[in-house]
Amino acid sequence: MRKLRLHFEIDTPTLEAFVFFALSLDEKLYDLTDDSFKAAALNTYTRTLELQLVAHKNFAAGVRKDALKPFIEELEWSVAHDAALTPDQRSLCKAQLDNISLRAGESDQISRAVAGLRLVLRDHFDSIQTAIASIVTKDQKRKVDLQELASSFVIQAEVEGFPRRHTYHIVQKLLITPLKYEKSVDPVATLTKFFKAFAAKPRQFDCAFLAEKTVSQYTDLLGRFELRCQENNPKWDGLNKQQRLFVGSKTDQQVWLIAEKVDARNAAEAHEEVAGRFDALSSVIRFFEHKSTATLSRLSLTKDLETKLTYMSHEAPDPMHCWVGNLKYSESDYLELSDAIHSGHLLPDSAVRLARALRFHKAALLSNSAENQLIDLWAALEGLLPIPKRDGVRIEYFAESILPILTLTYPEKLFSSAYRDILKLAPDSKKVLTEMQCDGSEFARFVTLLLCNEFKTERDSLLTLLKSDPLLRNKLWRLAEAFKSRIATQKTLRAHRRKVKWHLYRIYFTRNSLMHSATSLPYLATLVENLHLYVDTLIRVISKVAHESREALSIEGGLQYLAAWEKIRLEGLAHEDTDNDKPPTPSEVWPLIFGRDMILSPARQIEMIVAV
């Protein structure tokens, strides 16, 4: 989460909801956003596209009907929670989904039925915008719905032809810049102007990239892709300082790759179109040359031929490097992983598997292809987990092996993210935590302050420091609600487990599609980002558990230990003879949230290393 200094007071509910929406979009679209709050890969509309594709492919491949169940369940959940749907739309969707569920074994029929379901959602982008405007102007307390709508807006804009890079730049220009520099903002007028930026008609652009000089020799091949090369700099008027610097960065070993009259809705879409053409061209060249020639700059100049304005467009961030910039480790973490492999903490076979997983992880980092990244990461994941039994669904076995780790580490990930944000956005919060009459590190005090009523005064003081950041205030409120009692913690962990399981099925299906037909849906980059998190978590947890073992451990033994802990956590949080809705006391809060005496629990007395 990034710091934003306002030059005005948030003095109305409408203005507060507008600032919340703007900050939420900025948070979801920022390249290094924490994974828990990044714009999701799917909304209700795109889940229908996914279900149709999966049903069609399963029918063609003769896959058993159980493979569709997780996708149908997730779509049902999505319809039930979609704030953009009217009651009538939700009822229509539910009726069709009930019919689809009854015919789960008829993949060909489902594929056709889902297309009918999208008739209800044919104006989904307009519905999302209407719901956002309604909450901002009339129903400002629905912050949770507003945040989900922000995610859905980003996804649906992509469906309508507006890449996330376009949405990011429009958010910065029309929402964040006024909040940063203006002394007052009209929420309704600004929101209306923002939505109009996503109604642009298709027009034509000229695009200029920098490419390796060797590409210029393939004149006829370039022509096939409606591209050409030139030595001289583009003679475009009105370039700003940053754009002139980009033009001046050209070296003697580079040429300008030019595409003219590209049909697109916006500069980002034109950039993606031309980059896609060049990627197809370079694949042909590399097939024959077998080396990494024919590379293209990540930046481009894109000129709107109608308005004569020139934009600098940027390639979407590498999914292997999203969110990781928010993490910080000490050398002891490096030693722990190294010792797990090389110092006898793991049995020889398990050590070899962990070392091999690191090599696949390295290959994914070196690759510039999301397809290869996903395949390499899945190979790392599958190579670490136990070999599945002959009977049963393969992905079910893999999911049940990794889900305990992701469930047990979920609370620490959420609380550490919020802790990092308050230190960054409100440095004075450190003083509030230091002065608390409570044992433990400042991170432990933060968790206690957030959940224990004994520290309500300190909590109010902290929230006062965040009065100009409604997004972070809401993030803390949602976190407190999610873990406010035994029963709430249990529900939160189970809900997270269910969503991650759905996502693992999606990743597995996408991996198989890439392997068997070299196809995937447009959200591949987000799947890579999430799978990267899962693999990183799995590797770190295996090394930590092995490091704590008094004897050489197998990966299977470590996973069984964690599976037992997950069972205890999910089943043992609520007790019949206990008030399960009661807020925790300071002595109860740490074992409640992180587990008592569990190896993966953060140490209460040791301060967390936080990158701020």
N, C-alpha and C positions, 0 to 999 in steps of 0.2 A: 504494500500500500504506500502511495506516494504522498508527500506532504503538500498541502495546498493552503496558502495564506490568503484569506478573504479580506477585502477592504471595506466590508460592510457587515452589519449585524444581521443575523438570521432572525427576523422578527415576526414572521408569519408562518403558519403551517404549510402553505403553498410553496413558499420559498424554501423551506426546509426540505420538503419532498422533492422539489426540483434539484436542489444541491445534492441530495441523496442519490437521485437518479443519475446525474452527471458523474458523480464520483464513482458510482457503481459501474457505469460503462467504462470509465477510465481504468478502473481496477481490473475489469474482466479482459480488456483489450491490451493492457500493457504487457510487453514481451516477457518480463520476468515476474509476472504475477504468481502468487502462491497457488499451487494446483487446486486447493480446496475451493477457491473463489474465482477460478478462471471461467470464462464463458464456456458452457458445455458444448459438446459436439452435436447434440440433437435436441429438438423440441418435438411437439406433437406431430407437426406436419412432416418433418424429416424422418420421424420414426415410422410413419406410414410408408414412405419410400423404401426404407430399410426392410420392413416386414415384407413388402411386395417382392423385393429383390431376393431376400432369403428364401421365401416360399417358392419362387420361380426356380432358383438354383437347386433347392432341395428336391423339387419335383423332377427336374432334369437328371439329377444324380441318384435318385432313388433313396434319399436319406430318410431315416425313420422320423415319424411325426413328432417325437419328443423334442427334437432339435428346434422346433418352432415355439415351444412353450415359453421360454424366457423372453422372447421378443414380443409375444402377445401379452404376457404379464406386464412388461414394462410399458407397452403402449396403453394398456388399461390404466396403469398408475398415472401415466402422463395426462390422459384425458381427465381423470378425476382431479388433478391438481393444476390444470391449465387455467390461469386467471383470465386469459383472453377469450375463453369460450363463454357464450351466453348459456343460461340454463337449457334452452331448447337445443342448442348445438351439442351440449354435453349429453343430453338424453338421446339425441340421434346417434351420436358416436357410440354411446354405451350399447344401444340396441344392436348396432351393426357388429360391435366387438363381441357381444354375447353370441351372435350367430357365427362369427368367425371361430370363437373358442370351441363351439360344438362341432366344428368341421376341421379341427386341427390336423386330422390325418389326410385331408384332401388339399394338398399344397397347391395344386393347379387352380382349384376353386377359390382358395384364399387369395392367391395372387390377383385374381379378377375382382374379388370383393373389396380388397383394400383400395383399389382405384376408385370404387364408388364411395368409400369413406372420405376420400379427399374432396368430393363434391361439397361436403359440409364445411371443409376447411379451405375452400377456393379463395376466400378473401382474408386469409389468416394474417397477412402482414398489416392490412388495415385494422383488423380486430386488435392486434397487439398494440398498435399506435393509439387506438381509441381507449383501450384499457389503461395504458400509461397516462394519457391525458386526464382521464377520469380520476385516477388515484391522486395525481399531482394537484388537481384543482378541487376535488370534492371529498376524497376518502383517504386522507394523508396518513392515517395510522396503519395502512396495509403495506408496511415496508417490506415484509417478506415477499408478498406478491409482486411488489414493484421490482425487487431484485431479480426474481425469476423472470419477469417480463423483460428486463434488460438483457438477460442471457438469450431469451427467445428472440428478441429484436435483432441481435447480432447474427443469429443463425438464420432467421428468415430473410434478412437483408442479403445474406450470401446466396440463398435460393433465388432471390429476385435479381441477382447479377451484380451485387455490390460486395466485393471481397472485403475481408476483415481489415486489410490495410486501408481501404477507402473509409470504412466506418471509423477506424482509429483516427485518421486525419480529420474527418469531419467532426468527430467528438472534440478533438483538441482545438479546432478552429472556432466552432460555433458554441461549444459548451464550456470547455475548460478555460480558454483564453479570456472570455468575459468575466468568469469567476475570479481569475487571477488579477485582472487589471482594471476592471470597471468598479466604480463606486456604488453602483446599483444595477440590478438586473431585473427585467420583467420576465418572470417565469413563463407565462403563457405565450407571449410573443416570441421568446427565444426558442421554446419547445416547438412552436409552429414552424419557425424558420428551419430548425433542425430536421423535422420530418420532411419538409419540402426538398431537402438535399437528397432524398432517396426516391424522388419521383422524376429524376432526370430522363429525358428522352435519349435514345441512342444517337450518337453523332460520330464524327471522324476525328482521329488523332494521328499525328506523326510521332514516332518513337525513335529515340537514339540511345543505343547502348555502346559500351566499350567492349571490344572483343579482341582475341589474339590475332595478330597480323596474318598468321598462317591461314586463317579462314578465308581471306580475300581471294585465294587462288581458286576456290571452288565457285566460280561465277555462275555457271549453269545450275549447280545444285542450290545455290542461294536463290536464284530466280524461281526454282520450283516452290520455295517457301515464301515467295514475295518479299525477299530481303535483298539488300545490297550493301556493299562496303564502300567507304570513302576515307581518304587520308585526312582531308581538311576538316576543321571543326565546323559544326553546324552554324549557319549564319542566321541565328534566331534572335530577334529583338526582345528587349525587356527582361533579360535574365537578371535575377538577383545575385547577391554576392555569393551565396552558397552554390548556386547553379554555375556561376562563372568559375568557382574553384573546382567544381567537378569537371568542367570542360578543360580547365588548365591541368588537370591531373593526368591527361593522356600522355603515354610514353611512346618512344619510337617503335616499340614492339606491339603497339596496339593500333587498331583502326576503329572507325565508327561503324556500327551496324545499324542500318536505317530501315525502318518499315514505314510506309506511307499510307495514309488514308485507311487506318485501322478502325473498323466499326466497333464501338464500345459505348457503354453508358458513362464511364468515368475513366480517369487517368490510370487508376490502379488496375481496372479490368483490362485496359489496353496493354499495360505493362505485362500482365499475366499472359495475355494472348500472344504477344511477341516472344516472351520468354519460352512459352510452350512450343512455338514454331522452332526456335533455335535449339531447344532440347531435342526435338525430333531430328533436326539436321545433324547435331553433334553426335547423336547415337549412330547415325550412318557412318560418319567419319571415324569414330572410335572403333566401330566394328572392323574396319580395314586396318587402321593404324595401331590398334591395341595399346594406346597410351592416352593419358589425360590431356589431350590438346582440345582445341575448340571450347574454351571457357568464356563465360560472359560475366560482365560486371553485375553486382547486386543492385546497383543504382541505375536509373535511366532518366532521361529528360523526355517528357511527354507533352506535346503541344496540342492544345484544343484548336482545331482549325476554324471553329465557329466563333469562339470568344477571343482567339489569339493569345490566350494565357498559357504559360508554360509551367508545368508541375515537375517536381522531382519525385519520382516514385521509387519505392524500395521493395526488394524481394521480401516475402514473408519470413519471419525468423525461423531458424533451424529448430525443429521441435526437440532435438536432443539437448538444446541449450536453454530451453525455457524453464523457468522456476529455479534452476539450480544455483543461480547467482544469489539467491536469498539465504543459502545455507553456508555455514562456516564450521570447520572442523579443526581440531588440534592434532599435533603430531601423534598423540596417543591413539587417535582413531586410525591413523595410517598404520601404526605398529600393530594394532589389534587385528586388522585385516591381514597384514603380512604374516603375523604369527599363526593365524588360523590355518594358513596354507603351508608355511615353511617350518613351523616349530613344533609339530606333533600334536597340536590341539585337535586336529581332525584325523580320522583314520585315512590311510593312504588313498583309497579310492575316492573318498569324499573330498580330500584336498585336491586331487586331480580335477574333479568335477568343478570345484570352486574356481580353480585357476583357469579352467577352460571357459567358464562363464565370464571371467574378466576379459578374456581374449575376444569373445563375441561382443561384449560391451564396448571394448576398444574399437572393434570393426564398425559398430553402429555409430560411434562418435566420429570416425573418419569418413563415413559415407555421407554424400550429399543427396541421397535419394531416400525419401520417406519409406518407399517400398522395401529397400534393403535394410533400413534401420529397423522396421517392424520385424522382418524375418530374422535378423541377427539377435534382436532382443528376445524374441520368442525362443530361439535356439538356446540362449543363455538360461531362460526360465525353465524350459523343458529339460535341459541337461542337468539342472540342479535338483529337480524334483524326483521322487521315486518313480520307478517304472510302473505304469498302471497295470492292473490285472487284465486278463484277456476278456473277461466279461464286464459289462457295464460301459457307460459312455466315457470316452477318453477325457474330454474337457471337464466333465464332472469330477473326475479323479484329480486332475490338476488344480481345479478351482478349490476343492476341499483341502488341498495341501497348502495353498498359499493364503487362503482367506483368514485363518487364525492369526497370522503375522500382521496382515493389514488391519484386522479388527483390533488387536491388542495395542498397536502403535498409533491408532487413530486419535485418541484423546491427546496424547503428547503433541502430535502434529498440529491439532487445532489450537491448543493453548499456547504453544510456542510461537505460532504465527501471530496470534493476538498480542502476546507479550512483546514480540519484536515490533509490532506496529505501534504500540503505545510508547515505547522507548523512542521510536523514530519521530512520531507526530507530536508527542507531548513529553519532552525530556524532563519536565518538572514532575512527572509521575514517579520518577525514581525516588524523589524526596518523600512522597506519600508512602511508598513501600518501605523505605528505610525506617520511617518513624512508627511503623505498625508494631504493636506489642504482641509479637508473634515469633515463633521459632522458624528456622529454615532460611533458605536462600531467598533472594528477591523474587525469583520466579515462583518459588513455593508460596511466598506471601501474596503474589499476584493471584494465584489460583484460589487461595484462601479468601482473599478480599472479594473475589468475584462471586463465590458460592456460599459463603457463610454470613448469616444475618448478624453475627456478633461484630462484624466490621462494616456495617451499613454506612456509618459516618465517613469512613475512609473511602468507601466505594462512591459515595456522593461527591466527595472531593475530587476523585479521579475523573468522574464523568463531567464535572464542571470544567476541567481542563480541556475536555473534548467537545465543548459546546459548538464550535465552528466546524466540526466534522461529524455530521449525523451518520455517515456510513460506518465509521469505526464505533460510534456509540451503539448502533444497531448490531454490529458484529459482536460486541461484548454482551449485549442483551440476549442475542440468539444463543451464544455460547453458554451463558448462565442458565437459560431455559432448558437447553439440551442436557445439562448435567446437574440440575437443581435438586435432584433426589435420586434414590435408588432406582425407582421405577422409570424415571426419565432417562437416566444413564443407560439402563437396560434397553429401552426403546430406541435410543440413539444408536447404540452399537449394533442392534439387530437390523435397523433400517439401513445403516451404512453397509453392513455385510450383504444385504439383499441387493443393493444398488451395484456394489463392486462385482458381485457374482454375475449380474446381468452384463456388466461391462466386459468381464473376462470372456463370456460367451461371444460377445460382439467381436472382441479382438481375435479370438480363435477362428471365428467364421471369416474375418477379413484376411487373416494369415492364410487360411486354406484357399480363399479366392485368389490371392496373389500367387500362391504356389501352383494352382491348377488352371487358372484362366487369366492370370496377370491383370485382374480387375479389382477395383475397390471403389467405395463411395467417397465423396469429397472430403469427409472428415478424417482422412487418414492421418494427417499431421497431429490432430488432437489425440488419436489413439496411440501414436508413437510417444507423445508426451506422457500420457498416463501409464503406458506399459513401462516406460523408462523409470518412472517413480516406483512401480511395483518391483521391478528387477533390482533397483538400488536398495530398496527396503529389504528385500529378501536376502541379498548378499550381506548387508550390514548386520542383519539380525542373526544369520547363521554364524558369522564370525564372532559376534558378541556372545552368543550362547556357547559356542565352542571354547571361547577364551575363558569363560567362567567354569567350565567343566573340570573336574579333578582328574579325569582320565580322557584318553583319546575318544572323541565322539564321532558318530556317523551323522550325516545330514538327516537320515531317517529318524535317528534318535532325538535330534534336536527338534524336528518338526512334530514328533509325537508329544514331546514335552510341551510345546506351544499349543498343540491341539487340545491337550488336557487343560491347560490354563484357560483357553477360550471357553471351553465347556463350563468350567467353574465360574468364569466371569459372567457368561450369559445366563446361566441357570441359578447361580448363587447370589446375584445382586439383590433380588427381592426375596424376603422371608415372610412366612405366614404369621409369625409372632412379632413382627416389627412394623412400625409405621413407615411404609415404603415411600410415602409422599413427603416425609419430613426432610427439610433442608439439612445437609450435613453439618456437624460441628467441626471446629478446627482440628480436633484429634481424629475425626473420621474421614475428612475430605481427601487426604492423599491416597489411602488404600482404596477408597471408593472409586476415585477417578482412574488411578494407575495400577491398582492391584497390589495386594500386600505381599511383600517378599518375592515378587516376580523379577526375574533377571532383567526383563526389558523395562522395568519401571525406572524413571529418572530418579537420581539420588536427591532426596529432599534438602540436604544440607549443602549440596554443591551447585554453584551458580552455573546456569546454562550459558554456553558461548553463543552470542547472538550477533549476526551481521546487521548493522544499522547504517 
